[in-house]
Amino acid sequence: MDYSYFLRQHMQAERKMALSLDKGVEGVYEKAIDTTEAIYDGFERLS
């Protein structure tokens, strides 16, 4: 098997994993912001 093919496949797999991780982190960040806003709104209503 050609090394350039193996390297290309490896790089594509790493790119897919990096994009998936990036999307996951972005989703967690957005949910954390939403949760923080909801908690703030709750305290505001409480006071």
C-alpha positions in Angstrom: 0.0 0.0 0.0 1.2 3.5 -0.8 2.3 5.6 2.2 0.8 8.8 0.8 -2.6 7.0 0.6 -2.3 5.9 4.2 -1.2 9.4 5.3 -4.1 11.0 3.4 -6.6 8.6 5.0 -5.2 9.2 8.4 -5.3 13.0 8.0 -8.9 12.8 6.8 -9.9 10.8 9.8 -8.2 13.2 12.2 -9.9 16.1 10.4 -13.4 14.5 10.9 -12.6 13.8 14.6 -11.5 17.4 15.1 -14.6 18.8 13.4 -16.8 16.5 15.5 -15.0 17.6 18.7 -15.4 21.3 17.7 -19.1 20.9 17.1 -19.5 19.1 20.5 -17.6 21.8 22.4 -19.6 24.5 20.7 -22.9 22.7 21.6 -21.8 22.4 25.2 -20.9 26.1 25.3 -24.2 27.2 23.9 -26.1 25.0 26.4 -24.0 26.4 29.3 -24.9 30.0 28.2 -28.6 29.0 28.0 -28.5 27.4 31.4 -26.8 30.4 32.9 -29.3 32.8 31.4 -32.2 30.6 32.7 -30.7 30.6 36.3 -30.2 34.3 36.1 -33.8 34.8 35.0 -35.0 32.6 37.9 -33.1 34.6 40.5 -34.4 37.8 39.0 -38.0 36.5 39.3 -37.3 35.3 42.8 -36.1 38.6 44.0 
